[in-house]
Amino acid sequence: MTNSPDMKISLCGLELDNPIIPASGTFGYGHEFAELYDINVLGSFSFKGTTFEPRFGNATPRIAECPEGMLNSIGLQNPGVHAVINEELPKLEKCFRKKVIANVGGFSVDEYAKTSELLNACDQVGMIEVNISCPNVHNGGMSFGTDPAAAAEVTRAVKAVTTKPVVMKLSPNAADIAAIAKACEDAGADGISLINTLLGMRIDLKTRRPILANKMGGYSGRAVFPVAVRMVYQVYEAVKIPIIGMGGISSAADVIEMMLAGAAAVQVGAANLVDPFACPKIIKELPGVMRNYGINKLTDIIGGAHNG
């Protein structure tokens, strides 16, 4: 076996040095982390969820600690797509020479399309990741990602206005995650990204009230890893397009497990909030873990748990 296992992967036509991608909402727009280390060691990263108009986000408190994880109800706080294009991307260009993944949020099909069309015109954006865990304001607040028809409608709308790969980010709160993924693939999606956070809640024993102002929030962290592995495994059997797996990944061994389940690349989320150096540490330890398990080339193990 060679001394340097091959960590390169191809994701929807993008060639990445390694499969490690910080997840949206845990890495800002990149330049904050660039003050800590050279972020060009990353495969890429998914920037903060961006909507058409600026959003202040939900009322506080909007973070609650949990064993092996955290709850958040940030509410897509972001400066809006025009500020991202005019201010954030030029700052990022000074410290990141690779293509970035643009994460798009929205509350109507039209909003997803308008925001995606603007980001599609940005040379630095290599891929568009569409977060369909957002509440559909035209359907009583039901998430686009819990209904196959709604997921497909958003997919078609974004594909109609973009030339770059479109990856649909799915909600684990759907009754049948594989059906949602298949609907997105049939509507033209180039890839699937999963899982987003699980719906959770904490209650303050002293006040006897929910800790979060929004009552419920998204649960992330190491505890959700087995759920994420299960869903990636199920979706791999349902679709032929690449999968980006995420949910509780905090070590190189987790990366291998997620790829065996079917992921072509992974995103690291809550671990970045615990340790800002989580991603470079995983990248550094990955070759050693590959050698331990006799893996010469990462792409050889994608979906390996489905064989036999």
Residue pairs with C-beta under 8 A, 6 or more apart in sequence:
1 291
1 294
1 296
2 296
4 287
5 286
5 287
5 290
5 291
5 295
5 296
5 297
5 298
6 296
6 297
6 298
6 299
7 17
7 18
7 19
7 283
7 286
7 287
7 290
7 298
8 15
8 16
8 17
8 18
8 298
8 299
9 15
9 16
9 18
9 19
9 43
9 264
9 265
9 298
9 299
10 16
10 264
10 299
11 19
11 43
11 127
11 165
11 191
11 242
11 244
11 264
11 265
12 127
12 165
12 167
12 190
12 191
12 241
12 242
13 165
13 190
14 44
14 99
14 126
14 127
14 165
16 43
16 44
16 98
16 265
17 41
17 43
18 42
18 43
18 283
18 286
18 298
19 43
19 255
19 259
19 263
19 264
19 265
19 266
19 298
20 42
20 43
20 255
20 265
20 266
20 268
20 279
20 282
20 283
20 286
21 42
21 43
21 44
21 45
21 46
21 101
21 244
21 265
21 266
21 267
21 268
22 33
22 42
22 45
22 46
22 267
22 268
22 269
22 272
22 279
23 46
23 246
23 267
23 268
23 269
23 272
24 46
24 47
24 48
24 49
24 101
24 103
24 129
24 131
24 169
24 267
25 48
25 49
25 72
25 74
25 103
25 269
26 268
26 269
26 270
26 272
26 273
27 33
27 45
27 46
27 47
27 48
27 272
28 47
28 48
29 47
29 48
29 84
29 88
29 89
29 91
29 92
30 39
30 45
30 47
30 92
30 95
30 96
30 100
31 88
31 91
31 92
31 94
31 95
33 39
33 272
33 276
34 95
34 96
36 276
36 277
37 277
37 280
39 45
39 95
39 96
40 96
40 97
40 98
41 279
41 280
41 283
42 98
42 279
42 280
42 283
43 98
43 265
44 98
44 99
44 100
44 101
44 126
44 127
45 96
45 100
45 101
46 100
46 101
46 102
46 103
46 129
46 267
47 84
47 88
47 92
47 100
47 101
47 102
47 103
48 78
48 103
49 76
49 78
49 103
49 104
49 105
49 131
50 78
50 80
50 81
50 84
50 102
50 103
50 104
50 105
50 115
50 119
51 76
51 78
51 80
51 81
51 104
51 105
51 106
51 107
51 111
51 115
52 80
52 81
52 106
52 111
52 114
52 115
53 80
54 78
54 79
54 80
54 83
55 75
55 76
55 77
55 78
55 80
56 75
56 77
57 74
57 75
57 76
57 77
58 73
58 74
58 75
58 77
58 213
58 214
59 213
59 214
60 213
61 211
61 212
61 213
62 72
62 73
62 74
62 75
62 212
62 213
62 214
62 217
63 70
63 71
63 72
63 212
64 70
64 71
64 72
64 202
64 211
64 212
64 217
65 71
66 200
66 202
66 219
66 221
66 223
67 223
68 221
68 222
68 223
69 219
69 220
69 221
69 222
69 223
69 224
69 248
69 270
70 219
70 220
70 221
70 270
70 273
71 200
71 201
71 202
71 211
71 212
71 217
71 218
71 219
72 197
72 217
72 218
72 220
73 212
73 213
73 214
73 216
73 217
73 218
75 214
76 105
76 134
78 84
78 105
79 87
79 88
81 115
81 118
81 119
82 118
84 119
85 118
85 119
85 122
89 100
89 122
89 124
89 125
92 100
92 124
93 124
96 124
98 126
99 124
99 125
99 126
99 127
100 124
100 125
100 126
101 125
101 126
101 127
101 128
101 129
101 167
102 116
102 119
102 122
102 125
102 127
102 128
102 129
103 129
103 130
103 131
103 169
104 112
104 115
104 116
104 119
104 128
104 129
104 130
104 131
104 158
105 115
105 131
105 134
106 112
106 115
106 134
106 154
107 134
107 135
107 136
107 137
108 136
108 137
108 138
109 153
109 154
109 157
110 157
112 130
112 154
112 157
112 158
113 157
113 158
113 160
113 161
116 128
116 130
116 158
116 161
116 162
116 166
117 161
117 162
119 125
119 128
120 128
120 161
120 162
120 163
120 164
125 164
126 164
126 165
127 164
127 165
127 166
127 167
127 190
127 191
128 158
128 162
128 164
128 165
128 166
128 167
129 167
129 168
129 169
129 193
129 244
130 154
130 155
130 158
130 166
130 167
130 168
130 169
131 169
131 196
132 143
132 144
132 145
132 150
132 151
132 154
132 168
132 169
132 170
132 171
133 143
133 144
133 145
133 169
133 170
133 171
133 173
133 196
133 197
134 143
134 144
135 141
135 142
135 143
136 142
136 143
136 144
136 150
139 150
142 150
143 171
143 173
144 150
144 151
144 153
144 154
145 151
145 169
145 170
145 171
145 173
145 174
145 180
145 196
146 171
146 173
146 174
146 175
146 180
147 180
148 179
148 180
148 182
148 183
149 183
151 168
151 170
151 180
151 183
151 184
151 187
152 183
152 184
152 186
152 187
153 187
154 168
155 166
155 168
155 183
155 184
155 187
155 188
155 189
156 187
156 188
158 166
159 166
159 187
159 188
159 189
165 190
165 191
166 188
166 189
166 190
166 191
167 189
167 190
167 191
167 192
167 193
167 244
168 181
168 184
168 189
168 191
168 192
168 193
169 193
169 194
169 196
170 177
170 180
170 181
170 184
170 192
170 193
170 194
170 195
170 196
170 235
171 180
171 195
171 196
172 194
172 195
172 196
172 197
172 198
172 224
172 227
172 228
172 231
172 247
173 198
173 199
174 180
177 194
177 195
177 231
177 234
177 235
178 234
178 235
178 237
178 238
178 239
179 238
181 192
181 194
181 235
181 238
181 239
182 238
182 239
184 192
184 239
185 192
185 239
185 240
185 241
189 241
190 241
190 242
191 241
191 242
191 243
191 244
191 264
192 235
192 239
192 241
192 242
192 243
192 244
193 243
193 244
193 246
193 267
194 228
194 231
194 232
194 235
194 243
194 244
194 245
194 246
194 247
195 224
195 227
195 228
195 231
195 232
195 246
195 247
196 218
197 217
197 218
197 219
197 220
197 224
198 218
198 219
198 220
198 224
198 227
199 216
199 217
199 218
199 219
200 216
200 217
200 218
200 219
201 210
201 212
201 215
201 216
201 217
202 210
202 211
202 212
203 209
203 210
203 211
204 210
204 211
210 216
220 247
220 248
220 269
220 270
221 248
221 270
222 248
222 250
222 270
222 271
223 248
224 247
224 248
225 247
225 248
225 249
225 250
225 254
226 248
227 247
228 245
228 246
228 247
228 248
228 249
228 258
229 245
229 247
229 257
229 258
229 261
230 261
231 247
232 243
232 245
232 258
232 261
232 262
232 263
233 261
233 262
233 305
233 306
235 243
235 262
236 243
236 261
236 262
236 263
236 303
236 306
237 262
237 306
242 264
242 265
243 262
243 263
243 264
244 263
244 264
244 265
244 266
244 267
245 258
245 259
245 261
245 262
245 263
245 265
245 266
245 267
246 258
246 266
246 267
246 268
246 269
247 269
248 254
248 270
249 255
249 258
249 266
249 267
249 268
249 269
249 271
249 282
250 268
250 270
250 271
250 274
250 278
250 282
251 282
251 285
252 282
252 285
252 286
252 288
252 289
252 290
253 289
254 266
255 266
255 282
255 286
255 289
256 289
256 290
256 293
256 295
256 301
258 266
259 266
259 298
259 301
259 302
259 304
260 301
260 302
260 303
260 304
260 305
261 303
261 305
262 302
262 303
262 305
262 306
263 302
264 299
264 302
268 278
268 279
268 282
271 278
271 279
272 278
272 279
275 281
290 296
290 298
295 301
